[in-house]
Amino acid sequence: MPASLHARQGEAAALKRLGELLGTQRGRFEEYLQVLDGQFEAIQTGTAESLAAHIRLEEKLAQDIFALRKVIDPLEAICPLNGLSGEEAGICGLKSALEELRQEAALRISRNKDLLTKRMEEVRSELKAMRGNPYAVRRSIYADSLAPSMIDIQG
């Protein structure tokens, strides 16, 4: 009997830790969504510095989420959620909320990617239009004329 009691306590501790980790990951996903919104605004305004800062934040949060996932996956394998007690039902709720946040993040990433692609095409066409300007290529007849080749020494 004591062995089964010990096993249940270990399972309860694992479930509690799983719940904590899922809550932490949920918070990271909410931060990630805010960063993606900021990135969207940076793409629209065209400020490269702001966009670069948001990309760095996005990379850091993605690494955090991935690291948490590495810990959560084995805990989920250890803690099967068969008989839904109160704590297990809460964990299932967290898992479904996380899945919704993942889907929302995927949508926002796709939106930002599309907007960035559109913005890059606009910049390319602007650069192409600048290169096609006939006045930008042609030198003025008055600019840096050649040095004189004949000198009048008679005075």
Salt bridges, closest charged atoms under 4 A:
GLU20 OE1 - ARG17 NH1 3.37
GLU30 OE2 - ARG26 NE 3.61
ASP37 OD2 - ARG108 NH1 2.90
ASP37 OD1 - ARG111 NH2 3.23
ASP64 OD2 - ARG28 NE 3.51
ASP64 OD2 - LYS60 NZ 3.22
ASP73 OD1 - ARG69 NH2 2.86
GLU76 OE1 - ARG69 NH2 2.98
GLU76 OE2 - LYS95 NZ 3.52
GLU99 OE1 - ARG102 NH1 3.08
GLU104 OE2 - ARG108 NE 2.79
GLU121 OE2 - ARG124 NH1 2.91
GLU122 OE1 - ARG119 NH1 3.16
